[in-house]
Amino acid sequence: MLFRRRHAVSESPTWMRSAGLASVLCFSGALHAQPSTDQILAEMGFSALEKRRVLEGEFVTAQIGAVSERDLSFSVAFLVKISPQALSEQVLAGAHVADDAQVRAYGLLSGTGSVTDFSELRLAEDEARALSNAQPGDATNYSAGELASLKVLRGHPTQAVEAQLRRTLLERYQSYRASGLAGIAPYARRGGAANNLASDMTKAVQSMVALKEHMPELYAVLLDYPRTTSPAIRQSFRWVKSIIRGRPTYALAHVLAASDGEARAVVRREFYVSAGYNGQQVVAGFLPVAGGTVVLYMSHAFTDQVAGAGGSVKRNIGSRVMADQLKKIFENSRKRIER
């Protein structure tokens, strides 16, 4: 198995925002028969009672091992009345982004991208003022160079700051498209320190032992994109503006999808987040059952706020809070799908 379940948490979860999935999907085709959903739930450590709860429509969550002191991690299983293929297509197209009530605007990115791809990204005057006054620290995620570019715009019109933010996001996207994890510029912290999100993301991928064994193409792309690609793996990119705890947050995401028969695996990697948390990597398996799909979802979200003294307690609390927030998003998605 890719991960071992520790102990059950109260039933709560979150959607494709916020890595690894057990031998949940065997992409070895001719070598192995695709396991049943019941087998997979058992392999993941779900009891017979919990499996029944999942198949009856409940959300069931579990804690999983963290890969760093900044990692808020958890997994969840739930049922959706739609086929794995249809659900995968919707996720790739960004159809569920708006199910998150925190989302204010979003758009797709393709090719080398351009600033016009961010034309729907608008700033209010107070948002622009906050950006031009951003400082190194845990509260914001910009490189030293990005902070300098914003600082010179203090007192300038909102449109000037807005244009600079669009350029910053475009450059982040282009750097990731060109160099993958190695292209993620570290976030500036106080005293000249820096946070290296790429390191945490790499550890999250490397923790997926079973994914490497059973889904080597997807594992290789996650670890070594863009030097390693596969025509069998579909991909899309998007930007999202959200209001999280009253604060504007700008994120860039890479979504990948692979298939084996009716089953699907979808990965969402937020390789840049402007504030609140550093980034997130999610792997979900969409497994066919009578009348729909069992979604097996696992998330690693990274934040400096749970590192250091008392980090274990902070991570446990943070994981539960994220799970509760995601439950609301999952419920919104499921209601819309099942209309």
C-alpha positions, 0 to 999 in steps of 0.5 A: 500500500502507498500509505497505511491508515493510522486511526479514524477521524470524525467523518469530514473531508475537501475537493480537488484542492489540496499525495499518494494512493495505495495500490488503489488503481493497478495500471499494470493492465495485462499483469494484474486484474483491477481490484474491486472497490471492496478490496481497495477499501480493505487494503486502505484500512477501512473496516467493514462498517466504514466500507458500508458507511462509504457505500451508503453515502457517508463521508469517512475520513482518516489520518495519514502520515505526514512527510514533513513538519509543515504537512497537514495530511488526511484521506477521505472516501465517499460515494458520488452518483456519476461514472469515473470517466465523467467525474474525471472529465469534469475535474480536468475541465475545472467544473468543480472549482466554483463549488468552493464558496471561497472561489471568486475567479478562475481561468484555464492556462495553456501553452506558454500562457500570456497575461491575457489568460489572467484578464478575469483576475481583478483587485480591489483597492485594498487588495492592491494596497496590501500586495504592495505592502507585503513583507517576507514572512509566513503570512505571504508567499513571494520570492525576494524579487517578487516582493521588490517588484510589488514594493516599488508600486506602493502608492501607485494605482490599483491597475498597476499592482494588478498588472504586476500580480498577473505578471508574477503569476504568469512567470510562476506558471512559465517557470513550472512549465519549463522546469517542474518542481525545480522551477518553483521559486522559494518563498522569502521568509524573515531574516533572509530565510526561505521556504522550499515548497519544491522539497515538500512536494518531492517528498510527497511524491516519493512517499507514494511507493505503491504508485511507483510500482503500479502506476510508474508513468504517473509517478514519473511525471509527478516527480520529473515533469516536464522532462518526463511526460506521457501521452496517456496522461491528460493534463490541464492548468488553471489559476484561482482567486479565493477569499480564505479566512477573509484574505485574498489568495491567488493559486496556480494548479496542475491537474493530471488524470490517468485511467485503467479500464473504468477507473481513474486517478486524478492529481491536483498539485497547487504549485503556487499559493500566495498566502495562507498555506504554501501549496498542496498536492492531492491524489484521488482514485475514482473507482466504479461501483453499482450506481456511481463512483467511490472517490478515494482522496488523499491530501498533503497541504503544506504550511509553516504555521504548524512547524516547530514546537507543538507542531504535532498538535497543530497538525492534528487540529489543522488536518481536522479543520481542513477536513471539515472545510472540504466536506462542505465543498464535497457536499456542494459538488455532490449535490450539483452532480446528482441533480 
